[in-house]
């Protein structure tokens, strides 16, 4: 497999994750950096990927810790892993847009609005797990749009694992093989 085909395979997995039910790339891990310089990771839902622009979109509550951390440092990484294909993709990204889309939020069914409509902010301690209160009129919905700066694709296979790194150089994506 040549380098361009390898990159294409990784991107096809990203695109497939948006329409293929149960695709593991649909639920990547987003890593950000706290103000005290410690890493934080959490599973998110990939809502969109634009292969032409190399942008990723996730939804979240505007009061979440990840938003605070991205406001402080817009650089992050997104980890995708497919255990059946033994394919790992690590994307270095930069937050480029934070969009509070009240029209989009208004169109969401109530069961989906719950993720962005808690009265108290995400991470607030609770006495009892099921005592979350909601205010659907005051949602805190926000779209986070990230632009890729680098992709690292790793395919675990025998007899040789393969790893490629792809970076944007002078408005063009270039790749190179790496020792896995």
N, C-alpha and C positions, 0 to 999 in steps of 0.2 A: 504494500500500500504506500503510495506517495504522500508527501506532506499535505498537499492541497486536499486530497481525498480524505485524509485523516481529520482535518479541520471540518470539512463538509459533513462527515459522519457525526461529529460532535454537535454541529449546528442543527442537523436534521433531528437529533434527539431532543434538542430544546424546542423546536417547532412542534414535533410530535407530542410533546408533553402537554401542550395546550388543548389538544383535541382527543387524545387517547386516554380513555378512562384508566386510572390506576398507574399511569406512567410515573416512575419514581422521580424523574426530573421535575415534576410538578411541585414537589415539596422540598426545595433546597434549604440549606442552612445559610443564613446571613450572619456574617461576622462583622462587628463594629468595635470601636475602641472607646472605652469610658474615659471620662475626664482625668481619672487617676492612671491612665495609660494601660489598664488591664483589658484584655479582650473579652467580649461578650458575644455569645452565639445563640441563635434561636432559629427554629424551623419557621419558614414562611411559605406562602402560596404564590407561585409564579402566575401572574395574571396576564402578562403579555411579554412577548419577545419580538423585537423588530430586527430581522436578520440583516437588512440593508443598513440600518443605522447602528446596529449592535447595542440596542437599548433594552432594558428589562424594566418591568413594572410590577410592583407589589402594592397591596392596600394595607393600611394600618390605622390605628387610632392615633390622632395627632398628639396625644398626651403620652404616648408610649416612650419607654426608655430609649428604644432604637432611634426615634426621631430626635430626642435630645442629644444623643451621641452623634448622630449625623449632622446636626446643626453645628456641633463643636468641631467635628472632623468628617468631611463628606466622603472620605475614602473608606471603602469597605471591600469585603470579599464575599462571593457567593459560591458555595460548594454544592455541586450536584453529584449524585452517585446512583448508578444503576447496578444493583447486585447481580442481576441475571446476565447482563452484558459485561460485567466487570469493567465498567467504564466510569471514570471519574473526570469531572470537569471543574476546575477552580478558575473563577473569573474575578480579576481585580477590577473594581468598578468605582465610579465617582457619582455621588448624588448630583443630578443636574436640575431636577425640578421636584418641588413639593407642591402638589396641587390639591387644594380643598375644593372638591367638586360636589357642591350641595345638590345640584340637579341630578347627578348620577346617584348620590346617596338617597335622594327622595324616591327614586325608581326601584330601589332594592326591596325585596320582600322583607317583612319584619324579622324573620328568622335569621337573615343575613345582616340586617341592621344592628342586631344585638352585639356584634363584634366591635361596633364603633359608637355605641350609645349607652355605655354604663355611666351612671351618675358620678361615680368616683373613678379616678384615673386607673389605668392598668397598673398592676403591682401594688395597689393599696391593700394592706392586710385586712382579712375578714375573720370574724369570730366563727362563723358557720359557712361552709363552702357554698351552699345554695341560696345565700341571702343577697345576691347581686340585684341591685335596682337599676332600672333602665329609664332613660328619657329619650324617646325616639324623635322628639322634636328638636333636640339639641345634640345631634350626632357630631362626632369628632372625626369623621371620615377624611382620609387624605390618601392620595396616590403618590407613591414615591417612584420617580423615574431615574434609573441609573444608566450611565453610559459605560460600556466596557473599555478598559484600557489595556487589558492583557488576558489571554486565555491560556490555560495549561490543561492539556488533555492527556490522560493516562489510560491506556488500555492494558489490563492485566491479561496475559496470555502466555502460553508455552509454545515454542521454546524461549521466546524473548518478549518481555514487556516492551511497550512502545510509549514514549512520552514526547509530546510536541508543545512548543511554546509559540504563541502567535501574538504579535504586538503591532500597533499602528505606528508606522514610520512614514512621515511626509504624506499623510492622508491615504496611505495604502497599507493593508494588512500584510505583514511578512511573517514567515514562520521559520523555525529551526527545530531540529531534533535535539532532545536532551537525553542524558543517561537517566533511566528511570530510578 
